[in-house]
């Protein structure tokens, strides 16, 4: 009897083992729901794709071995990540637009990445009207100057490590400090054939420590405040360092920013080579009367741990 008890605990049958693992993993998305109370809990919100994949794997195996009771329980656990991911695959209502869309792009080049030529080639081939680069170093700043012929208007944020290139005139711009750290918010008013549009470029610190998480939270609040001040079309791009499921993204929801990837390509953009940690943190958002996203896609591997993102926004 003692031997059977030992084996049942440490060497359970496959159906019992899968169910136990599913219960353990289910703790993480539930903890994520408490992310608004403690910054480290919010980190568990970012891995919804991984939770969905794990529960789906367990469910298939349980169905194969005909463990229907356990499969039913896992199917219930699967509903939490599925309910959070599914809305991203349903596009908002498509609106009629009067003109050609504005094509915008964003790319975190990665400080240690030296594939300058590949990035320049992608930038030209993307045919974007404006591109926001983050994690730019002196070497990257120098290399990106080769885009000046195609993008005659530019802004460099050396302290914050960004470079903004535009084919459209920049009527005015400001750099808004967001915390005690040197990661600032770019606000640029672009002249387009359909009128002026407020362009925001952002790259807050990743929430890997309490102070950095607080800085990111503060940045989201400041971004929402600046967006709310705009009465016309708004576009926000950059490496947000949080996913759409983060509690820190709530200020952006309150000012009704829409995700350009919704219904198109809401998949991960960071660390795509590692399915265990890959998450969608490179984003393009928009807000405005009659605005809609006509196209969104994730770009190729250019040597960075991030993929570039491109969207066409019309109004």
C-alpha positions as CSV (number, residue, x, y, z in Angstrom):
1,X,0.0,0.0,0.0
2,X,2.9,2.4,0.9
3,X,4.6,1.6,-2.4
4,X,1.4,2.4,-4.3
5,X,1.0,5.7,-2.5
6,X,4.5,6.7,-3.3
7,X,4.1,5.8,-6.9
8,X,0.8,7.7,-7.2
9,X,2.4,10.8,-5.9
10,X,5.8,10.8,-7.8
11,X,4.9,8.6,-10.8
12,X,1.3,9.3,-11.6
13,X,-0.5,8.0,-14.6
14,X,-0.3,10.2,-17.7
15,X,-3.9,11.5,-17.2
16,X,-3.1,12.5,-13.6
17,X,0.2,14.0,-14.5
18,X,-1.2,16.2,-17.3
19,X,-4.0,17.4,-15.1
20,X,-1.6,18.3,-12.3
21,X,0.6,20.2,-14.7
22,X,-2.4,22.0,-16.1
23,X,-3.5,23.1,-12.7
24,X,0.0,24.4,-11.9
25,X,0.2,26.4,-15.1
26,X,-3.3,27.7,-14.6
27,X,-2.0,29.6,-11.5
28,X,0.0,32.0,-13.7
29,X,-2.7,33.6,-15.8
30,X,-4.8,33.9,-12.6
31,X,-2.0,35.6,-10.8
32,X,-1.8,38.0,-13.9
33,X,-5.3,39.1,-13.1
34,X,-3.9,40.6,-9.9
35,X,-1.3,42.6,-11.8
36,X,-2.9,45.9,-10.9
37,X,-2.0,45.3,-7.3
38,X,1.6,44.3,-7.6
39,X,3.9,45.0,-10.5
40,X,5.5,41.5,-10.6
41,X,2.1,39.8,-11.0
42,X,1.5,41.8,-14.1
43,X,4.4,40.0,-15.8
44,X,2.3,36.9,-16.0
45,X,-0.2,38.6,-18.2
46,X,2.2,38.8,-21.2
47,X,2.4,35.0,-21.9
48,X,-1.2,34.3,-23.0
49,X,0.0,32.5,-26.2
50,X,2.2,30.2,-24.2
51,X,-0.7,29.4,-21.8
52,X,-3.0,28.7,-24.7
53,X,-0.4,26.4,-26.4
54,X,0.3,24.4,-23.2
55,X,-3.4,23.8,-22.4
56,X,-4.1,22.9,-26.0
57,X,-1.2,20.4,-26.0
58,X,-2.5,18.8,-22.7
59,X,-6.1,18.8,-24.1
60,X,-5.1,16.9,-27.3
61,X,-3.0,14.3,-25.3
62,X,-5.9,13.7,-22.9
63,X,-8.3,13.3,-25.8
64,X,-5.9,10.8,-27.5
65,X,-5.8,8.7,-24.3
66,X,-9.6,9.1,-23.9
67,X,-9.4,10.8,-20.5
68,X,-12.6,12.7,-21.1
69,X,-13.1,13.9,-17.5
70,X,-9.6,15.4,-17.3
71,X,-9.9,16.8,-20.9
72,X,-13.0,18.6,-19.9
73,X,-11.3,20.2,-16.9
74,X,-8.3,21.3,-19.1
75,X,-10.7,22.7,-21.7
76,X,-12.2,24.9,-19.0
77,X,-8.7,26.1,-17.9
78,X,-8.0,26.9,-21.6
79,X,-10.9,29.4,-21.7
80,X,-9.0,32.0,-19.7
81,X,-6.1,32.6,-22.2
82,X,-8.4,31.9,-25.1
83,X,-10.8,34.6,-24.0
84,X,-8.0,37.2,-23.8
85,X,-6.4,36.3,-27.1
86,X,-9.5,35.8,-29.3
87,X,-10.6,39.5,-29.5
88,X,-7.4,40.4,-31.2
89,X,-8.4,38.3,-34.2
90,X,-11.7,40.1,-34.7
91,X,-11.2,43.4,-36.6
92,X,-13.1,46.5,-35.6
93,X,-15.8,47.8,-38.0
94,X,-14.3,48.8,-41.3
95,X,-14.9,52.4,-42.1
96,X,-15.1,54.1,-45.4
97,X,-12.1,56.4,-46.0
98,X,-11.6,59.3,-48.4
99,X,-8.0,59.0,-49.3
100,X,-4.7,57.0,-49.4
101,X,-3.7,55.6,-46.1
102,X,-0.7,56.8,-44.1
103,X,1.9,54.1,-43.9
104,X,3.8,54.1,-40.6
105,X,6.5,51.8,-39.3
106,X,8.4,51.1,-36.1
107,X,11.6,49.1,-35.4
108,X,13.7,48.5,-32.3
109,X,17.0,48.0,-33.9
110,X,18.7,46.6,-30.8
111,X,21.8,48.3,-29.4
112,X,24.2,45.4,-30.2
113,X,22.8,44.8,-33.7
114,X,25.2,45.6,-36.5
115,X,23.1,44.8,-39.6
116,X,22.7,48.4,-40.6
117,X,22.5,47.7,-44.3
118,X,19.7,45.2,-43.9
119,X,17.7,47.7,-41.8
120,X,18.3,50.4,-44.4
121,X,17.2,48.1,-47.2
122,X,14.0,47.1,-45.3
123,X,13.2,50.8,-44.5
124,X,13.4,51.7,-48.2
125,X,11.4,48.7,-49.3
126,X,8.7,49.3,-46.6
127,X,7.8,52.5,-48.4
128,X,6.6,53.9,-45.1
129,X,5.7,57.6,-44.9
130,X,7.4,57.7,-41.5
131,X,9.6,55.3,-39.4
132,X,10.4,55.4,-35.7
133,X,13.6,53.6,-34.7
134,X,14.4,52.8,-31.1
135,X,17.6,51.7,-29.2
136,X,19.7,53.8,-31.6
137,X,23.3,54.3,-30.7
138,X,25.8,56.7,-32.3
139,X,26.6,54.0,-34.9
140,X,23.0,53.5,-35.7
141,X,22.3,57.3,-35.9
142,X,25.2,57.6,-38.3
143,X,24.0,54.7,-40.5
144,X,20.4,55.9,-40.6
145,X,21.4,59.2,-42.1
146,X,21.6,57.4,-45.4
147,X,17.8,57.6,-45.4
148,X,17.9,61.4,-45.7
149,X,17.3,61.3,-49.5
150,X,14.1,59.3,-49.1
151,X,13.1,60.8,-45.7
152,X,14.1,64.5,-45.7
153,X,12.5,65.3,-42.3
154,X,14.0,63.7,-39.1
155,X,14.3,64.0,-35.4
156,X,17.0,62.5,-33.3
157,X,16.7,61.8,-29.6
158,X,20.2,60.9,-28.6
159,X,19.5,60.8,-24.8
160,X,16.5,58.6,-25.3
161,X,18.0,56.5,-28.1
162,X,15.5,57.1,-30.9
163,X,15.5,58.4,-34.5
164,X,12.4,59.4,-36.4
165,X,12.4,59.7,-40.2
166,X,9.5,61.1,-42.3
167,X,8.6,61.9,-45.9
168,X,6.0,64.2,-44.6
169,X,6.8,67.7,-43.2
170,X,7.1,68.0,-39.4
171,X,5.2,71.1,-38.4
172,X,6.3,71.0,-34.8
173,X,7.5,68.5,-32.3
174,X,8.3,68.1,-28.6
175,X,10.1,65.6,-26.4
176,X,8.1,64.9,-23.2
177,X,10.1,63.5,-20.2
178,X,8.2,60.6,-18.7
179,X,10.2,59.7,-15.6
180,X,13.5,60.1,-13.8
181,X,15.0,57.9,-16.5
182,X,16.0,59.2,-20.0
183,X,13.3,57.4,-22.0
184,X,11.1,60.2,-23.3
185,X,8.0,60.5,-25.4
186,X,8.2,62.0,-28.9
187,X,5.2,64.0,-30.1
188,X,5.4,65.3,-33.7
189,X,2.7,67.0,-35.7
190,X,2.9,65.7,-39.3
191,X,1.4,67.5,-42.3
192,X,-0.5,65.0,-44.5
193,X,-2.7,65.5,-47.6
194,X,-5.7,64.9,-45.3
195,X,-4.6,67.4,-42.6
196,X,-2.4,67.3,-39.6
197,X,-1.9,64.1,-37.6
198,X,-0.3,63.8,-34.1
199,X,2.5,61.2,-34.2
200,X,3.7,59.7,-30.9
201,X,6.9,57.6,-30.6
202,X,7.4,55.6,-27.4
203,X,10.0,53.2,-25.8
204,X,9.7,52.9,-22.0
205,X,11.9,50.8,-19.9
206,X,11.0,47.1,-19.5
207,X,9.2,46.3,-16.2
208,X,11.9,44.0,-14.8
209,X,12.4,45.9,-11.5
210,X,10.0,47.8,-9.3
211,X,11.5,51.2,-10.2
212,X,11.5,50.4,-13.9
213,X,7.9,49.1,-13.7
214,X,6.9,52.3,-11.9
215,X,8.6,54.3,-14.7
216,X,6.7,52.4,-17.4
217,X,3.4,52.8,-15.6
218,X,4.1,56.6,-15.3
219,X,5.0,56.7,-19.0
220,X,1.6,55.1,-20.0
221,X,-0.2,57.6,-17.9
222,X,1.6,60.5,-19.5
223,X,1.1,59.1,-23.0
224,X,-2.6,58.8,-22.3
225,X,-2.7,62.4,-21.0
226,X,-1.0,63.7,-24.1
227,X,-3.2,61.7,-26.5
228,X,-6.3,63.0,-24.7
229,X,-5.2,66.6,-25.4
230,X,-5.3,65.9,-29.2
231,X,-8.6,66.6,-30.9
232,X,-7.5,65.3,-34.3
233,X,-6.1,62.0,-35.6
234,X,-3.5,60.3,-33.4
235,X,-1.0,57.5,-34.2
236,X,1.2,55.9,-31.5
237,X,4.1,53.6,-32.4
238,X,7.0,52.0,-30.7
239,X,8.4,49.2,-28.4
240,X,5.9,49.4,-25.5
241,X,7.6,46.7,-23.4
242,X,4.1,45.6,-22.4
243,X,1.5,43.5,-24.2
244,X,-2.1,44.4,-24.8
245,X,-3.1,42.3,-21.8
246,X,-1.0,44.2,-19.3
247,X,-2.7,46.1,-16.5
248,X,-0.4,49.0,-17.3
249,X,-2.1,49.3,-20.7
250,X,-5.4,50.4,-19.1
251,X,-4.7,54.2,-19.6
252,X,-4.4,53.6,-23.3
253,X,-7.8,51.8,-23.4
254,X,-9.4,54.7,-21.5
255,X,-8.4,57.2,-24.2
256,X,-9.8,54.7,-26.8
257,X,-6.6,53.9,-28.7
258,X,-7.1,51.0,-31.1
259,X,-4.6,48.4,-32.0
260,X,-3.6,48.3,-35.7
261,X,-2.8,44.6,-35.5
262,X,-6.3,43.7,-34.4
263,X,-7.9,41.3,-36.9
264,X,-4.7,41.2,-39.0
265,X,-1.4,40.1,-37.4
266,X,-1.6,40.3,-33.6
267,X,1.1,37.7,-33.1
268,X,4.4,38.1,-31.1
269,X,7.1,40.6,-32.3
270,X,9.8,40.1,-29.7
271,X,12.0,36.9,-29.4
272,X,10.1,35.1,-32.1
273,X,12.9,32.5,-32.3
274,X,12.0,31.4,-28.7
275,X,8.4,30.2,-28.4
276,X,8.7,30.0,-24.6
277,X,9.1,33.8,-24.1
278,X,8.0,35.5,-27.4
279,X,5.4,38.2,-26.8
280,X,3.7,41.1,-28.9
281,X,5.2,44.3,-27.5
282,X,6.0,46.3,-30.7
283,X,2.7,48.0,-31.5
284,X,1.0,50.6,-33.6
285,X,-2.1,52.3,-32.1
286,X,-4.4,54.9,-33.5
287,X,-7.4,57.1,-32.5
288,X,-9.5,59.6,-34.5
289,X,-12.8,60.2,-36.2
290,X,-13.3,57.8,-39.1
291,X,-9.8,56.3,-38.7
292,X,-9.2,52.6,-39.5
293,X,-6.3,50.3,-40.2
294,X,-6.2,49.0,-43.8
295,X,-3.2,46.8,-43.4
296,X,-0.8,45.6,-40.7
297,X,2.2,43.2,-40.9
298,X,5.2,42.1,-39.0
299,X,8.5,42.5,-40.8
300,X,11.5,40.2,-41.3
301,X,14.4,39.2,-39.1
302,X,16.9,42.1,-39.3
303,X,19.3,41.0,-36.6
304,X,17.4,42.5,-33.7
305,X,15.5,40.6,-31.0
306,X,12.5,42.6,-32.2
307,X,10.7,42.5,-35.5
308,X,9.6,45.7,-37.3
309,X,5.9,46.4,-37.6
310,X,4.2,48.3,-40.4
311,X,0.6,49.6,-40.6
312,X,-1.5,51.6,-43.1
313,X,-3.9,54.0,-41.3
314,X,-6.6,55.8,-43.2
315,X,-9.3,58.4,-42.4
